Amino acid sequence: MKTGDSVAALRSLGPRYFSALGRIPLQKQTDVEQTVGPDGFTAVGILTTVAHDLEEIEEALRDVLHRNDVAFDNNPLAHTPADEPYLGLKLALERVQERSESLATLAEQTNASLSDWERSGLVKGGQRVSAWDLVQHAVAIGAHRLRLIEAILATI
């Protein structure tokens, strides 16, 4: 995926999540908040995790761009849905929109220099994580988790 495509994909996450979840009729919102998918998470739980993960990836990207060879305590590419503080549907949608737009803007600024994409940090165990890896991971989890949410919504 080219950098411009990655930026566009990140910018599309907020509207895509809103399209899937933002127009849920009031009488079905309880179902959306309580129906558990095969992975053990609700659609709102997954959405909350997306908001959290995008924020963590943005922080990691900023670290990599500002300090070469930054050491990560946790692998920023090892995100799995987890229990995050419950945000509720509306706030989680807002956070995904904010975080995906902010990350897209940062990626767009990074696009100015090829050497910025090569900057990397080090994860415990010696794995290198580049700026490019972080942006690609954000796009991948955003798209993958949207599909998980859509699968849950299809059962409601």
KAQUI-V687529 format. One record per pair of residues at least 12 apart in sequence whose C-alpha atoms are under 10 Angstrom apart, sorted by sequence separation. I is the first residue (numbers start at 1). J is the second residue. If there is no record, write none. Layout:
BEGIN
I|J ; I|J
END
This chain:
BEGIN
31|43 ; 32|44 ; 33|45 ; 60|72 ; 118|130 ; 119|131 ; 120|132 ; 32|45 ; 117|130 ; 118|131 ; 119|132 ; 120|133 ; 60|74 ; 116|130 ; 117|131 ; 118|132 ; 120|134 ; 29|44 ; 60|75 ; 61|76 ; 116|131 ; 117|132 ; 118|133 ; 60|76 ; 115|131 ; 116|132 ; 117|133 ; 59|76 ; 60|77 ; 117|134 ; 57|75 ; 58|76 ; 114|132 ; 117|135 ; 57|76 ; 56|76 ; 57|77 ; 56|77 ; 110|131 ; 111|132 ; 21|43 ; 54|76 ; 57|79 ; 110|132 ; 21|44 ; 53|76 ; 56|79 ; 53|77 ; 107|131 ; 53|78 ; 54|79 ; 107|132 ; 21|47 ; 53|79 ; 52|79 ; 53|80 ; 107|134 ; 53|81 ; 107|135 ; 50|79 ; 52|81 ; 53|82 ; 106|135 ; 17|47 ; 49|79 ; 50|80 ; 52|82 ; 49|80 ; 50|81 ; 104|135 ; 49|81 ; 50|82 ; 52|84 ; 103|135 ; 48|81 ; 49|82 ; 51|84 ; 52|85 ; 46|80 ; 47|81 ; 48|82 ; 49|83 ; 50|84 ; 104|138 ; 46|81 ; 48|83 ; 49|84 ; 103|138 ; 104|139 ; 45|81 ; 46|82 ; 48|84 ; 49|85 ; 51|87 ; 45|82 ; 46|83 ; 48|85 ; 49|86 ; 45|83 ; 46|84 ; 48|86 ; 49|87 ; 100|138 ; 45|84 ; 47|86 ; 48|87 ; 100|139 ; 41|81 ; 45|85 ; 47|87 ; 48|88 ; 51|91 ; 52|92 ; 55|95 ; 40|81 ; 41|82 ; 45|86 ; 47|88 ; 48|89 ; 51|92 ; 54|95 ; 55|96 ; 58|99 ; 62|103 ; 65|106 ; 39|81 ; 40|82 ; 41|83 ; 44|86 ; 45|87 ; 47|89 ; 50|92 ; 51|93 ; 54|96 ; 57|99 ; 58|100 ; 61|103 ; 100|142 ; 44|87 ; 45|88 ; 48|91 ; 49|92 ; 50|93 ; 51|94 ; 52|95 ; 53|96 ; 55|98 ; 56|99 ; 10|54 ; 44|88 ; 45|89 ; 47|91 ; 48|92 ; 51|95 ; 52|96 ; 54|98 ; 55|99 ; 58|102 ; 59|103 ; 62|106 ; 44|89 ; 47|92 ; 48|93 ; 50|95 ; 51|96 ; 54|99 ; 55|100 ; 58|103 ; 61|106 ; 62|107 ; 65|110 ; 76|121 ; 43|89 ; 44|90 ; 46|92 ; 47|93 ; 50|96 ; 51|97 ; 53|99 ; 54|100 ; 57|103 ; 58|104 ; 61|107 ; 75|121 ; 77|123 ; 96|142 ; 45|92 ; 48|95 ; 49|96 ; 51|98 ; 52|99 ; 54|101 ; 55|102 ; 75|122 ; 76|123 ; 44|92 ; 47|95 ; 48|96 ; 51|99 ; 54|102 ; 55|103 ; 58|106 ; 62|110 ; 68|116 ; 74|122 ; 75|123 ; 44|93 ; 47|96 ; 50|99 ; 51|100 ; 54|103 ; 58|107 ; 61|110 ; 70|119 ; 71|120 ; 72|121 ; 73|122 ; 74|123 ; 75|124 ; 50|100 ; 65|115 ; 66|116 ; 68|118 ; 69|119 ; 70|120 ; 71|121 ; 72|122 ; 73|123 ; 74|124 ; 75|125 ; 65|116 ; 68|119 ; 69|120 ; 70|121 ; 71|122 ; 72|123 ; 73|124 ; 64|116 ; 65|117 ; 67|119 ; 68|120 ; 69|121 ; 70|122 ; 71|123 ; 72|124 ; 75|127 ; 77|129 ; 64|117 ; 65|118 ; 66|119 ; 67|120 ; 68|121 ; 69|122 ; 70|123 ; 71|124 ; 75|128 ; 76|129 ; 64|118 ; 65|119 ; 67|121 ; 68|122 ; 69|123 ; 75|129 ; 33|88 ; 64|119 ; 65|120 ; 71|126 ; 33|89 ; 61|117 ; 63|119 ; 64|120 ; 65|121 ; 72|128 ; 77|133 ; 32|89 ; 63|120 ; 64|121 ; 71|128 ; 72|129 ; 76|133 ; 77|134 ; 61|119 ; 63|121 ; 64|122 ; 70|128 ; 71|129 ; 76|134 ; 77|135 ; 79|137 ; 61|120 ; 69|128 ; 70|129 ; 77|136 ; 78|137 ; 79|138 ; 29|89 ; 60|120 ; 61|121 ; 69|129 ; 77|137 ; 81|141 ; 60|121 ; 69|130 ; 76|137 ; 77|138 ; 80|141 ; 68|130 ; 76|138 ; 79|141 ; 77|141 ; 81|145 ; 24|89 ; 64|129 ; 65|130 ; 80|145 ; 64|130 ; 65|131 ; 22|89 ; 64|131 ; 21|89 ; 22|90 ; 61|129 ; 63|131 ; 21|90 ; 60|129 ; 61|130 ; 62|131 ; 60|130 ; 61|131 ; 64|134 ; 18|89 ; 22|93 ; 60|131 ; 61|132 ; 18|90 ; 21|93 ; 22|94 ; 61|133 ; 58|131 ; 61|134 ; 57|131 ; 60|134 ; 61|135 ; 17|92 ; 18|93 ; 17|93 ; 18|94 ; 58|134 ; 17|94 ; 57|134 ; 58|135 ; 15|93 ; 18|96 ; 56|134 ; 57|135 ; 14|93 ; 17|96 ; 18|97 ; 14|94 ; 17|97 ; 54|134 ; 57|137 ; 58|138 ; 14|95 ; 15|96 ; 16|97 ; 54|135 ; 57|138 ; 14|96 ; 15|97 ; 56|138 ; 13|96 ; 14|97 ; 54|137 ; 55|138 ; 13|97 ; 14|98 ; 54|138 ; 12|97 ; 14|99 ; 15|100 ; 53|138 ; 54|139 ; 11|97 ; 13|99 ; 14|100 ; 10|97 ; 11|98 ; 13|100 ; 14|101 ; 54|141 ; 11|99 ; 12|100 ; 13|101 ; 50|138 ; 53|141 ; 54|142 ; 10|99 ; 11|100 ; 12|101 ; 53|142 ; 10|100 ; 11|101 ; 9|100 ; 10|101 ; 11|102 ; 13|104 ; 50|141 ; 51|142 ; 10|102 ; 11|103 ; 12|104 ; 50|142 ; 7|100 ; 8|101 ; 10|103 ; 11|104 ; 50|143 ; 7|101 ; 10|104 ; 11|105 ; 9|104 ; 10|105 ; 47|142 ; 50|145 ; 7|103 ; 8|104 ; 49|145 ; 50|146 ; 7|104 ; 10|107 ; 6|104 ; 7|105 ; 47|145 ; 7|106 ; 46|145 ; 47|146 ; 4|104 ; 7|107 ; 8|108 ; 46|146 ; 3|104 ; 6|107 ; 7|108 ; 47|148 ; 6|108 ; 7|109 ; 43|145 ; 46|148 ; 47|149 ; 4|107 ; 43|146 ; 46|149 ; 3|107 ; 4|108 ; 7|111 ; 45|149 ; 3|108 ; 43|148 ; 44|149 ; 42|148 ; 43|149 ; 3|110 ; 4|111 ; 41|148 ; 42|149 ; 43|150 ; 3|111 ; 41|149 ; 43|151 ; 2|111 ; 39|148 ; 43|152 ; 38|148 ; 42|152 ; 43|153 ; 37|148 ; 41|152 ; 42|153 ; 37|149 ; 36|149 ; 38|151 ; 3|117 ; 37|151 ; 38|152 ; 37|152 ; 36|152 ; 37|153 ; 32|149 ; 35|152 ; 36|153 ; 35|153 ; 37|155 ; 36|155 ; 32|152 ; 35|155 ; 32|153 ; 35|156 ; 31|153 ; 32|155 ; 31|155 ; 32|156 ; 10|135 ; 17|142 ; 21|146 ; 31|156 ; 6|132 ; 10|136 ; 13|139 ; 16|142 ; 17|143 ; 20|146 ; 9|136 ; 12|139 ; 16|143 ; 20|147 ; 7|135 ; 10|138 ; 11|139 ; 14|142 ; 17|145 ; 21|149 ; 28|156 ; 3|132 ; 6|135 ; 7|136 ; 9|138 ; 10|139 ; 13|142 ; 17|146 ; 20|149 ; 21|150 ; 24|153 ; 6|136 ; 9|139 ; 10|140 ; 12|142 ; 13|143 ; 16|146 ; 17|147 ; 20|150 ; 8|139 ; 9|140 ; 12|143 ; 3|135 ; 6|138 ; 7|139 ; 10|142 ; 17|149 ; 21|153 ; 3|136 ; 6|139 ; 9|142 ; 10|143 ; 13|146 ; 17|150 ; 20|153 ; 2|136 ; 5|139 ; 6|140 ; 9|143 ; 1|136
END
